[in-house]
């Protein structure tokens, strides 16, 4: 067991945080344009890895239903958990918004996909499941997350427009369609797509490191503590219960369990900044959950390897 634990730490967690560390160091030295890097990830590399992995994998309807059903139940559990704690501790609207988004919105892309690629190096199905989870999280971010951050006025239309701008959705649909139709992609197109997909893991973690490079934590706010408990402890425990409730097993169960344990999404901090809902607190929450996840995700990967 100790040998397996060491393998996970050295083969999965340490490589992730080395790249995050380089991203933070390089950003402090050269001052990257984070908006440009974010757009490269969102509009080029993320759609590329989505399309390539879905196209190469055997994605069937049953798998899609299982993953989406699981995510719906887990998301509902996280929403109820965060809403209940917000009321119990009488958080103001801005703080409650930060807390709810930090628990419900998961860093499935910048953090989750690279970790999944390392965990499931010899099993593409695991990465495909994480991609479906990432797409689902995009939907949650630009529906629940956005509506949770802004006022009641004209939220629906704004959320829908932002959601429809996400190329990852079209990459997923295109990958499924071309795979089902067994369309062979010419080498001249496939090679650039595959090269872009291979670049995602390093680029995503470097950008994540750059995003947290200047965040300072002067004191541990109680909301940060609540967020860490909700995102890193309650979420994987709830996921494990749902996995057994649904009777899931094998790669599906392992991938979904691991996917539930990732830290708070950087989108929660971006939404807080855009709508002026305690942006510093939101950014600090992302940083603390990311740092602590080096321990909690290691444990979850270890447990998932033993039981699934």
Residue pairs with C-beta under 8 A, 6 or more apart in sequence:
1 306
4 302
4 305
4 306
5 298
5 302
8 298
8 301
8 302
8 305
9 298
11 118
12 115
12 118
12 119
12 298
12 301
13 294
13 297
13 298
15 118
16 111
16 114
16 115
16 118
16 205
16 294
17 294
19 114
19 201
19 202
19 205
19 206
19 209
20 205
20 206
20 208
20 209
20 212
20 290
21 209
22 206
22 209
23 205
23 206
23 207
23 208
23 209
23 210
23 211
23 213
24 209
24 210
24 212
24 213
25 209
25 213
26 32
26 206
26 209
26 210
27 34
27 209
27 210
27 213
27 214
28 213
28 214
32 210
34 207
34 210
34 211
37 203
37 207
37 210
38 207
40 203
41 109
41 110
41 200
41 203
41 204
41 207
42 166
42 167
42 168
43 167
44 196
45 196
45 197
45 199
45 200
45 203
45 204
46 109
46 134
46 167
46 168
46 171
46 200
46 204
47 167
47 168
47 170
47 171
48 171
48 193
48 196
48 197
48 200
49 113
49 131
49 196
49 197
49 200
50 131
50 134
50 135
50 168
50 171
50 172
50 175
51 171
51 172
51 174
51 175
51 193
51 197
52 175
52 193
52 194
52 196
52 197
53 124
53 127
53 128
53 131
53 175
53 197
54 128
54 131
54 171
54 172
54 175
54 176
54 179
55 175
55 178
55 179
55 185
56 124
57 124
57 125
57 127
57 128
57 179
58 125
58 179
59 128
59 175
59 176
59 179
63 125
63 128
63 129
63 252
64 132
66 246
66 248
66 252
67 129
67 132
67 133
67 136
67 252
67 256
68 132
68 136
69 246
70 239
70 242
70 243
70 246
70 248
70 256
71 133
71 136
73 242
73 246
74 235
74 238
74 239
74 242
74 260
75 104
75 136
75 140
75 144
77 238
77 242
78 103
78 104
78 230
78 234
78 235
78 238
79 100
79 104
79 144
81 103
81 230
81 234
81 238
82 99
82 100
82 103
82 104
82 230
83 100
85 99
85 226
85 230
86 95
86 96
86 99
86 100
89 222
89 226
91 99
91 223
94 277
94 278
95 223
95 278
95 281
97 148
97 149
97 272
97 275
97 277
97 278
98 223
98 227
98 268
98 272
98 277
98 278
98 281
98 282
98 285
99 223
99 226
99 227
99 230
100 148
101 145
101 148
101 149
101 264
101 265
101 267
101 268
101 271
101 272
101 282
102 223
102 227
102 230
102 231
102 264
102 268
102 282
102 285
102 286
102 289
103 227
103 230
103 231
103 234
103 235
103 264
104 140
104 144
104 145
105 137
105 140
105 141
105 145
105 264
105 265
105 267
105 268
106 112
106 133
106 137
106 231
106 235
106 259
106 260
106 262
106 263
106 264
106 265
107 208
107 262
107 263
107 264
107 265
107 266
107 286
107 290
108 130
108 133
108 134
108 137
108 259
108 262
108 265
109 134
109 137
109 204
110 204
110 205
110 207
110 208
110 266
111 204
111 205
111 208
111 262
111 263
111 290
111 293
112 130
112 133
112 134
112 259
112 262
113 127
113 130
113 131
113 134
113 200
113 201
113 204
114 200
114 201
114 204
114 205
115 258
115 262
115 297
115 301
116 126
116 127
116 129
116 130
116 255
116 258
116 259
117 127
117 201
118 201
119 126
119 258
119 301
120 126
120 127
120 130
120 251
120 255
123 251
125 251
125 252
125 255
126 251
126 254
126 255
129 251
129 252
129 255
129 256
129 259
130 255
130 259
131 172
132 172
133 255
133 256
133 259
134 168
135 168
135 169
135 172
137 265
138 163
138 166
138 168
138 169
139 163
141 265
141 267
141 271
142 159
142 162
142 163
142 166
143 159
143 163
145 267
145 268
145 271
146 155
146 158
146 159
146 162
146 271
147 155
147 156
147 159
148 271
149 271
149 272
149 274
149 275
149 277
150 158
150 275
163 169
178 185
185 193
208 266
208 290
211 266
211 269
211 286
212 283
212 286
212 287
212 290
215 283
215 284
215 286
215 287
216 284
217 284
217 287
217 288
220 288
221 281
221 284
223 281
223 285
224 281
224 284
224 285
224 288
227 264
227 285
227 288
227 289
228 285
228 288
228 289
228 292
231 263
231 264
231 289
232 261
232 263
232 289
232 292
232 293
232 296
233 296
235 260
235 261
236 257
236 260
236 261
236 296
236 300
238 260
239 256
239 257
239 259
239 260
239 261
240 257
243 253
243 256
243 257
248 256
249 308
250 308
251 308
253 304
253 308
254 304
254 305
254 308
257 300
257 303
257 304
257 308
258 297
258 300
258 301
258 304
260 300
261 293
261 296
261 297
261 300
262 293
262 297
263 286
263 289
263 290
263 292
263 293
264 285
264 286
264 289
264 290
265 286
266 286
268 282
268 285
268 286
269 279
269 282
269 283
269 285
269 286
271 277
271 282
272 278
272 279
272 281
272 282
272 283
273 279
273 282
273 283
